[in-house]
Amino acid sequence: MLRNSPAPTSRRRSRSLVTAATVNPATSVPSRSKNAPTCGPCGLPSTSASDPGTRDPGEQRLAETALQRARLRLERVAPGPERLGTAPTARQQELADRYVTAFVDADMATLTRLLADEVVLEMPPYPQWFQGRVTVARFLTKRPLARDSRWRAIPVTANGQPAIGAYRIEDDGRHHARMIQLFHASENGLTWIPAFHDQKLFPLFGLPLIYPG
């Protein structure tokens, strides 16, 4: 399901700030500072398609109704405060590692199997978000993974959860910093994948802006 308004998790983003970032395995960044990477309205410039100033009253009511229904479903997949900042289980780390390998290899068959049924993909500061295994896989196939050898990744951790700095190939033939992607998982698959599209976050993780090598 494609959404054109901020994801229901946006209201909880103050709980999901990237309060600590470490590059695996050796480089660390001090926990939470005023410049720490954040989500949506908490730091990244974000536009809201559901802003009353950009919709007529009828559209606004429809958007609010849709968001209310979605919030009820998303409560089952978005991480609660008791899960943020805790170390992933071995199974969750395995799922994240396999996802990263599949993402870099553009292996959609493997990647799709790793997604939970109601997985949510967010892309702050962009307002669009995607829900459901089929919808997320379709988007990845048509957009970021439309061709092979497009991405490289460096593992990091954020809030104690697996994450990557993702680099996309550009016209100069080099892979440039594109997004910091986090992975939240249950034992059944990846449930929430926020991808922060902001190069300014990379130095906070000790990451270069150009992929080495």
Backbone as CSV, one residue per row, in Angstrom:
resi,resn,N_x,N_y,N_z,CA_x,CA_y,CA_z,C_x,C_y,C_z
1,MET,0.830,-1.187,0.000,0.000,0.000,0.000,0.869,1.244,0.000
2,LEU,0.748,2.070,-1.033,1.506,3.308,-1.125,0.788,4.402,-0.371
3,ARG,1.521,5.149,0.440,0.952,6.283,1.155,1.666,7.549,0.699
4,ASN,0.913,8.644,0.600,1.493,9.919,0.224,1.447,10.927,1.362
5,SER,1.368,10.449,2.575,1.403,11.309,3.748,2.392,10.721,4.729
6,PRO,2.824,11.490,5.728,3.802,10.945,6.669,3.293,9.679,7.330
7,ALA,4.175,8.712,7.492,3.783,7.434,8.080,3.275,7.621,9.499
8,PRO,2.354,6.739,9.936,1.856,6.841,11.303,2.951,6.825,12.346
9,THR,4.093,6.249,12.030,5.185,6.237,13.001,5.766,7.615,13.229
10,SER,5.403,8.587,12.378,5.980,9.919,12.521,5.706,10.505,13.898
11,ARG,4.542,10.230,14.458,4.213,10.769,15.765,5.077,10.173,16.856
12,ARG,5.704,9.016,16.550,6.545,8.391,17.550,8.021,8.599,17.255
13,ARG,8.348,9.448,16.265,9.733,9.568,15.858,10.620,10.140,16.946
14,SER,10.036,10.887,17.868,10.871,11.391,18.957,11.406,10.237,19.789
15,ARG,10.746,9.078,19.739,11.243,7.904,20.443,12.262,7.156,19.606
16,SER,12.281,7.412,18.279,13.144,6.611,17.409,14.310,7.411,16.878
17,LEU,14.722,8.428,17.606,15.884,9.188,17.192,17.103,8.283,17.186
18,VAL,17.996,8.566,16.260,19.242,7.818,16.233,20.130,8.413,17.314
19,THR,19.959,7.926,18.521,20.614,8.542,19.667,22.045,8.077,19.841
20,ALA,22.416,6.981,19.226,23.807,6.531,19.300,24.143,5.856,17.994
21,ALA,25.294,6.175,17.448,25.679,5.608,16.159,27.084,5.084,16.254
22,THR,27.293,3.861,15.788,28.630,3.300,15.757,28.871,2.639,14.427
23,VAL,30.063,2.803,13.916,30.456,2.098,12.701,31.012,0.752,13.132
24,ASN,30.547,-0.307,12.556,31.050,-1.624,12.895,32.423,-1.820,12.260
25,PRO,33.400,-2.358,13.016,33.247,-2.689,14.416,33.897,-1.695,15.361
26,ALA,34.643,-0.701,14.853,35.546,0.006,15.746,35.206,1.462,16.011
27,THR,34.626,2.156,15.061,34.464,3.592,15.193,33.170,3.930,15.903
28,SER,33.226,4.790,16.897,32.007,5.150,17.614,31.816,6.648,17.618
29,VAL,30.551,7.041,17.768,30.180,8.442,17.845,29.493,8.648,19.178
30,PRO,29.750,9.740,19.900,29.117,9.947,21.197,27.610,9.888,21.091
31,SER,26.970,9.408,22.149,25.528,9.315,22.117,24.912,10.697,22.142
32,ARG,23.697,10.772,21.698,22.830,11.923,21.514,23.446,13.292,21.768
33,SER,23.605,14.045,20.713,24.012,15.433,20.831,22.985,16.258,20.087
34,LYS,23.138,17.564,20.136,22.163,18.403,19.456,22.194,18.189,17.949
35,ASN,23.289,17.603,17.443,23.390,17.351,16.014,23.128,15.898,15.654
36,ALA,22.651,15.118,16.611,22.416,13.703,16.335,21.368,13.538,15.266
37,PRO,21.524,12.519,14.390,20.542,12.304,13.337,19.175,12.011,13.907
38,THR,18.163,12.580,13.291,16.806,12.425,13.782,15.876,12.118,12.639
39,CYS,14.623,11.934,12.964,13.615,11.624,11.966,12.702,12.815,11.744
40,GLY,12.216,12.953,10.529,11.149,13.861,10.184,11.192,15.201,10.879
41,PRO,10.107,15.557,11.569,10.008,16.874,12.160,11.010,17.105,13.272
42,CYS,11.665,16.051,13.728,12.633,16.215,14.810,13.993,16.660,14.307
43,GLY,14.180,16.781,13.003,15.490,17.214,12.537,15.606,17.271,11.037
44,LEU,15.207,16.212,10.354,15.317,16.226,8.910,14.224,17.102,8.322
45,PRO,14.536,17.882,7.293,13.477,18.673,6.660,12.447,17.750,6.064
46,SER,11.207,17.940,6.404,10.160,17.029,5.968,8.938,17.813,5.540
47,THR,8.308,17.363,4.462,7.071,17.990,4.019,5.930,17.058,4.318
48,SER,4.798,17.596,4.660,3.647,16.792,5.034,2.546,16.944,4.013
49,ALA,2.238,15.830,3.330,1.161,15.859,2.363,-0.183,15.958,3.048
50,SER,-0.219,15.729,4.366,-1.482,15.806,5.078,-1.625,17.121,5.824
51,ASP,-0.732,18.065,5.557,-0.818,19.380,6.177,-2.107,20.050,5.747
52,PRO,-2.934,20.515,6.692,-4.200,21.151,6.318,-4.004,22.299,5.352
53,GLY,-2.839,22.938,5.369,-2.607,24.047,4.466,-2.434,23.635,3.023
54,THR,-2.237,22.345,2.777,-2.018,21.868,1.413,-3.168,21.012,0.900
55,ARG,-4.235,20.838,1.673,-5.368,20.023,1.272,-6.660,20.792,1.490
56,ASP,-7.696,20.458,0.675,-8.999,21.013,0.991,-9.610,20.168,2.107
57,PRO,-10.670,20.629,2.793,-11.209,19.919,3.960,-11.605,18.475,3.668
58,GLY,-12.192,18.228,2.473,-12.605,16.868,2.145,-11.430,15.929,2.037
59,GLU,-10.371,16.367,1.347,-9.174,15.548,1.216,-8.518,15.331,2.567
60,GLN,-8.530,16.368,3.406,-7.916,16.247,4.719,-8.625,15.192,5.560
61,ARG,-9.964,15.180,5.523,-10.717,14.177,6.296,-10.409,12.771,5.804
62,LEU,-10.333,12.601,4.477,-10.007,11.286,3.927,-8.620,10.846,4.361
63,ALA,-7.661,11.778,4.323,-6.299,11.444,4.725,-6.242,11.053,6.191
64,GLU,-6.933,11.802,7.043,-6.917,11.498,8.470,-7.567,10.162,8.766
65,THR,-8.641,9.838,8.041,-9.300,8.541,8.237,-8.380,7.401,7.835
66,ALA,-7.698,7.576,6.695,-6.776,6.534,6.238,-5.628,6.353,7.217
67,LEU,-5.096,7.457,7.740,-4.001,7.365,8.693,-4.442,6.701,9.980
68,GLN,-5.659,6.989,10.411,-6.151,6.381,11.644,-6.251,4.868,11.494
69,ARG,-6.755,4.421,10.341,-6.839,2.975,10.111,-5.444,2.364,10.064
70,ALA,-4.517,3.064,9.401,-3.167,2.524,9.270,-2.462,2.456,10.615
71,ARG,-2.694,3.441,11.486,-2.028,3.439,12.792,-2.388,2.183,13.582
72,LEU,-3.634,1.763,13.485,-4.055,0.576,14.222,-3.274,-0.648,13.761
73,ARG,-3.023,-0.740,12.448,-2.275,-1.875,11.918,-0.794,-1.757,12.258
74,LEU,-0.274,-0.538,12.199,1.160,-0.346,12.397,1.606,-0.533,13.836
75,GLU,0.672,-0.451,14.783,1.039,-0.683,16.179,1.678,-2.059,16.355
76,ARG,1.346,-2.985,15.443,1.860,-4.347,15.551,3.279,-4.470,15.017
77,VAL,3.728,-3.506,14.201,5.033,-3.670,13.567,6.053,-2.626,13.979
78,ALA,5.638,-1.417,14.317,6.607,-0.379,14.681,7.154,-0.653,16.074
79,PRO,8.443,-0.428,16.279,9.046,-0.740,17.574,8.565,0.192,18.670
80,GLY,8.246,-0.370,19.816,7.851,0.418,20.974,9.068,0.873,21.747
81,PRO,8.866,1.739,22.754,10.010,2.288,23.490,10.832,1.226,24.191
82,GLU,10.197,0.126,24.559,10.947,-0.922,25.248,11.899,-1.649,24.317
83,ARG,11.724,-1.493,22.984,12.578,-2.176,22.024,13.656,-1.269,21.459
84,LEU,13.425,0.036,21.489,14.412,0.958,20.942,15.627,1.013,21.850
85,GLY,16.799,0.967,21.266,18.027,1.057,22.031,18.493,-0.259,22.612
86,THR,17.768,-1.343,22.339,18.178,-2.653,22.829,18.894,-3.406,21.721
87,ALA,19.801,-4.269,22.105,20.569,-5.019,21.116,19.661,-5.998,20.379
88,PRO,19.882,-6.185,19.089,19.066,-7.134,18.339,19.364,-8.563,18.759
89,THR,18.379,-9.424,18.581,18.610,-10.843,18.812,19.445,-11.389,17.659
90,ALA,19.944,-12.600,17.835,20.733,-13.222,16.772,19.905,-13.352,15.498
91,ARG,18.624,-13.683,15.649,17.741,-13.831,14.499,17.537,-12.491,13.795
92,GLN,17.338,-11.429,14.556,17.141,-10.114,13.965,18.391,-9.631,13.232
93,GLN,19.555,-9.881,13.821,20.799,-9.511,13.159,20.980,-10.300,11.874
94,GLU,20.630,-11.587,11.917,20.733,-12.423,10.724,19.843,-11.883,9.602
95,LEU,18.608,-11.505,9.951,17.693,-10.973,8.945,18.253,-9.700,8.320
96,ALA,18.788,-8.816,9.162,19.353,-7.568,8.646,20.551,-7.840,7.742
97,ASP,21.431,-8.736,8.153,22.615,-9.050,7.354,22.230,-9.626,5.998
98,ARG,21.248,-10.505,6.003,20.803,-11.110,4.752,20.122,-10.078,3.846
99,TYR,19.384,-9.158,4.451,18.740,-8.099,3.677,19.798,-7.235,2.987
100,VAL,20.831,-6.855,3.723,21.881,-5.994,3.155,22.549,-6.682,1.970
101,THR,22.869,-7.958,2.128,23.491,-8.703,1.031,22.566,-8.750,-0.183
102,ALA,21.293,-9.025,0.057,20.321,-9.092,-1.036,20.129,-7.721,-1.679
103,PHE,20.145,-6.664,-0.867,19.970,-5.312,-1.383,21.125,-4.930,-2.308
104,VAL,22.345,-5.166,-1.869,23.521,-4.835,-2.674,23.560,-5.672,-3.952
105,ASP,23.143,-6.937,-3.843,23.156,-7.833,-5.005,21.916,-7.685,-5.883
106,ALA,20.969,-6.823,-5.467,19.695,-6.674,-6.183,18.995,-8.024,-6.325
107,ASP,19.072,-8.820,-5.264,18.466,-10.151,-5.243,17.056,-10.035,-4.658
108,MET,16.087,-9.736,-5.506,14.736,-9.456,-5.027,14.034,-10.689,-4.471
109,ALA,14.357,-11.858,-4.973,13.714,-13.073,-4.468,14.054,-13.275,-2.991
110,THR,15.343,-13.160,-2.667,15.763,-13.312,-1.279,15.251,-12.166,-0.432
111,LEU,15.371,-10.954,-0.933,14.955,-9.784,-0.173,13.481,-9.862,0.194
112,THR,12.646,-10.261,-0.747,11.204,-10.340,-0.483,10.895,-11.342,0.613
113,ARG,11.606,-12.458,0.619,11.359,-13.479,1.650,11.712,-12.981,3.050
114,LEU,12.577,-11.988,3.145,13.010,-11.494,4.448,12.040,-10.481,5.053
115,LEU,11.094,-9.984,4.267,10.161,-8.972,4.734,8.976,-9.593,5.458
116,ALA,8.560,-8.987,6.560,7.346,-9.414,7.246,6.133,-9.012,6.414
117,ASP,4.997,-9.641,6.686,3.794,-9.373,5.902,3.420,-7.897,5.896
118,GLU,3.541,-7.224,7.039,3.115,-5.826,7.142,4.315,-4.887,7.317
119,VAL,5.413,-5.231,6.680,6.602,-4.388,6.738,6.277,-2.965,6.281
120,VAL,6.930,-2.000,6.896,6.767,-0.591,6.522,8.123,-0.037,6.104
121,LEU,8.151,0.635,4.949,9.347,1.318,4.464,9.075,2.817,4.462
122,GLU,9.885,3.563,5.198,9.796,5.026,5.220,11.069,5.616,4.638
123,MET,10.972,6.853,4.116,12.116,7.488,3.472,12.207,8.966,3.832
124,PRO,12.326,9.314,5.104,12.432,10.728,5.472,13.581,11.403,4.717
125,PRO,13.430,12.622,4.208,12.311,13.533,4.454,11.175,13.420,3.457
126,TYR,11.192,12.420,2.570,10.114,12.280,1.596,8.837,11.803,2.289
127,PRO,7.671,12.321,1.896,6.435,11.948,2.587,5.910,10.570,2.210
128,GLN,6.305,10.033,1.043,5.776,8.732,0.638,6.294,7.618,1.540
129,TRP,5.434,6.650,1.809,5.863,5.459,2.536,5.058,4.278,2.028
130,PHE,5.570,3.088,2.293,5.016,1.878,1.697,4.782,0.834,2.779
131,GLN,3.677,0.109,2.666,3.334,-0.902,3.657,2.952,-2.208,2.977
132,GLY,3.456,-3.307,3.513,3.134,-4.624,2.993,4.268,-5.198,2.160
133,ARG,4.495,-6.499,2.306,5.606,-7.152,1.616,5.563,-6.937,0.110
134,VAL,4.404,-7.148,-0.496,4.296,-7.042,-1.949,4.550,-5.612,-2.407
135,THR,3.970,-4.640,-1.705,4.119,-3.242,-2.092,5.559,-2.773,-1.947
136,VAL,6.194,-3.118,-0.833,7.586,-2.712,-0.614,8.495,-3.365,-1.655
137,ALA,8.294,-4.652,-1.900,9.123,-5.346,-2.890,8.940,-4.753,-4.283
138,ARG,7.711,-4.408,-4.632,7.455,-3.810,-5.948,8.175,-2.468,-6.082
139,PHE,8.122,-1.649,-5.027,8.804,-0.359,-5.075,10.316,-0.545,-5.220
140,LEU,10.887,-1.447,-4.428,12.325,-1.672,-4.500,12.748,-2.156,-5.881
141,THR,11.919,-2.997,-6.479,12.232,-3.536,-7.803,12.225,-2.444,-8.867
142,LYS,11.238,-1.549,-8.789,11.079,-0.534,-9.827,11.977,0.678,-9.646
143,ARG,12.397,0.943,-8.414,13.147,2.171,-8.180,14.590,1.887,-7.750
144,PRO,14.877,1.694,-6.450,16.293,1.625,-6.055,17.041,0.418,-6.602
145,LEU,16.337,-0.690,-6.840,17.025,-1.906,-7.296,16.695,-2.236,-8.747
146,ALA,16.441,-1.204,-9.530,16.059,-1.423,-10.921,17.210,-1.971,-11.766
147,ARG,18.440,-1.782,-11.302,19.574,-2.344,-12.039,20.644,-2.820,-11.062
148,ASP,21.468,-3.758,-11.522,22.489,-4.359,-10.678,23.649,-3.394,-10.416
149,SER,24.420,-3.723,-9.400,25.655,-3.003,-9.068,25.419,-1.520,-8.796
150,ARG,24.226,-1.177,-8.373,23.916,0.227,-8.142,24.316,0.684,-6.742
151,TRP,24.345,-0.256,-5.779,24.515,0.110,-4.381,25.726,-0.560,-3.747
152,ARG,26.295,0.124,-2.764,27.276,-0.438,-1.852,26.820,-0.077,-0.443
153,ALA,27.319,-0.770,0.565,26.858,-0.528,1.934,27.987,-0.724,2.934
154,ILE,27.957,0.064,3.989,28.866,-0.090,5.125,28.014,-0.298,6.371
155,PRO,28.209,-1.395,7.101,27.387,-1.662,8.294,27.663,-0.647,9.400
156,VAL,26.597,-0.217,10.067,26.670,0.623,11.256,25.597,0.133,12.218
157,THR,25.557,0.737,13.401,24.442,0.464,14.303,23.845,1.790,14.741
158,ALA,22.559,1.783,15.027,21.853,2.980,15.475,20.775,2.556,16.466
159,ASN,20.771,3.196,17.627,19.838,2.791,18.687,19.989,1.316,19.037
160,GLY,21.180,0.791,18.857,21.412,-0.613,19.149,20.903,-1.549,18.071
161,GLN,20.352,-0.993,16.982,19.783,-1.818,15.917,20.709,-1.847,14.707
162,PRO,20.639,-2.922,13.919,21.453,-2.980,12.700,21.071,-1.858,11.747
163,ALA,22.064,-1.330,11.045,21.827,-0.259,10.087,22.959,-0.271,9.069
164,ILE,22.786,0.494,7.999,23.842,0.628,6.998,23.914,2.074,6.509
165,GLY,25.101,2.454,6.070,25.238,3.618,5.220,25.212,3.106,3.794
166,ALA,24.237,3.553,3.015,24.054,3.034,1.657,24.546,4.057,0.638
167,TYR,25.280,3.562,-0.346,25.906,4.405,-1.362,25.399,4.007,-2.745
168,ARG,24.949,4.996,-3.515,24.424,4.724,-4.846,25.381,5.232,-5.906
169,ILE,25.541,4.455,-6.970,26.439,4.854,-8.052,25.851,6.048,-8.800
170,GLU,26.722,6.997,-9.151,26.296,8.193,-9.870,27.008,8.265,-11.217
171,ASP,26.776,9.348,-11.936,27.298,9.459,-13.304,28.817,9.424,-13.371
172,ASP,29.485,9.792,-12.282,30.950,9.782,-12.303,31.533,8.390,-12.052
173,GLY,30.656,7.385,-11.915,31.113,6.015,-11.722,31.443,5.665,-10.288
174,ARG,31.296,6.617,-9.379,31.571,6.364,-7.970,30.266,6.232,-7.194
175,HIS,30.350,5.560,-6.066,29.180,5.383,-5.211,29.160,6.491,-4.157
176,HIS,28.117,7.302,-4.191,27.981,8.449,-3.307,27.011,8.148,-2.167
177,ALA,27.267,8.761,-1.020,26.389,8.595,0.134,24.964,8.964,-0.238
178,ARG,24.033,8.073,0.120,22.632,8.302,-0.249,21.699,8.269,0.954
179,MET,21.839,7.242,1.803,20.887,7.121,2.910,21.467,6.285,4.034
180,ILE,20.974,6.549,5.245,21.216,5.694,6.400,19.957,4.870,6.594
181,GLN,20.097,3.572,6.507,18.941,2.669,6.537,19.004,1.804,7.792
182,LEU,17.938,1.842,8.588,17.849,1.049,9.809,16.944,-0.150,9.590
183,PHE,17.132,-1.168,10.443,16.352,-2.392,10.292,15.768,-2.815,11.638
184,HIS,14.460,-2.852,11.710,13.773,-3.380,12.880,13.084,-4.681,12.463
185,ALA,13.184,-5.691,13.297,12.694,-7.013,12.898,12.037,-7.732,14.059
186,SER,11.117,-8.599,13.712,10.592,-9.592,14.640,11.230,-10.916,14.253
187,GLU,10.849,-11.963,14.927,11.401,-13.270,14.565,10.893,-13.727,13.201
188,ASN,9.819,-13.067,12.704,9.196,-13.495,11.454,9.660,-12.713,10.232
189,GLY,10.440,-11.671,10.438,10.907,-10.903,9.295,11.122,-9.452,9.648
190,LEU,11.613,-8.699,8.684,11.837,-7.271,8.878,10.501,-6.545,8.898
191,THR,10.294,-5.729,9.916,8.992,-5.096,10.111,8.973,-3.612,9.801
192,TRP,10.104,-2.938,9.999,10.126,-1.485,9.812,11.505,-1.093,9.310
193,ILE,11.563,-0.424,8.150,12.819,-0.034,7.528,12.777,1.465,7.251
194,PRO,13.203,2.288,8.198,13.322,3.711,7.917,14.643,3.998,7.212
195,ALA,14.576,4.733,6.124,15.760,5.063,5.331,15.878,6.583,5.271
196,PHE,16.883,7.130,5.957,17.046,8.569,6.085,17.905,9.105,4.944
197,HIS,17.264,9.824,4.018,17.946,10.331,2.834,18.554,11.699,3.139
198,ASP,19.741,11.686,3.713,20.402,12.934,4.069,21.896,12.665,4.216
199,GLN,22.690,13.208,3.309,24.131,12.988,3.362,24.758,13.540,4.637
200,LYS,24.133,14.532,5.246,24.697,15.143,6.447,24.771,14.159,7.613
201,LEU,24.036,13.076,7.534,24.067,12.082,8.608,25.329,11.230,8.577
202,PHE,25.932,11.085,7.408,27.042,10.147,7.267,28.226,10.470,8.178
203,PRO,28.658,11.721,8.279,29.773,12.004,9.188,29.474,11.674,10.644
204,LEU,28.201,11.720,11.040,27.855,11.388,12.415,28.072,9.916,12.711
205,PHE,28.128,9.110,11.672,28.412,7.691,11.816,29.877,7.380,11.490
206,GLY,30.665,8.420,11.268,32.055,8.211,10.895,32.206,7.662,9.494
207,LEU,31.218,7.905,8.634,31.217,7.343,7.286,31.657,8.375,6.258
208,PRO,32.391,7.933,5.224,32.783,8.849,4.139,31.594,9.158,3.246
209,LEU,31.699,10.226,2.471,30.627,10.582,1.525,30.780,9.863,0.193
210,ILE,31.963,9.310,-0.063,32.207,8.498,-1.248,32.633,7.114,-0.778
211,TYR,32.009,6.069,-1.326,32.356,4.699,-0.933,33.811,4.417,-1.284
212,PRO,34.588,3.919,-0.332,36.013,3.675,-0.583,36.244,2.518,-1.557
213,GLY,37.259,2.665,-2.363,37.634,1.578,-3.259,37.012,1.705,-4.640
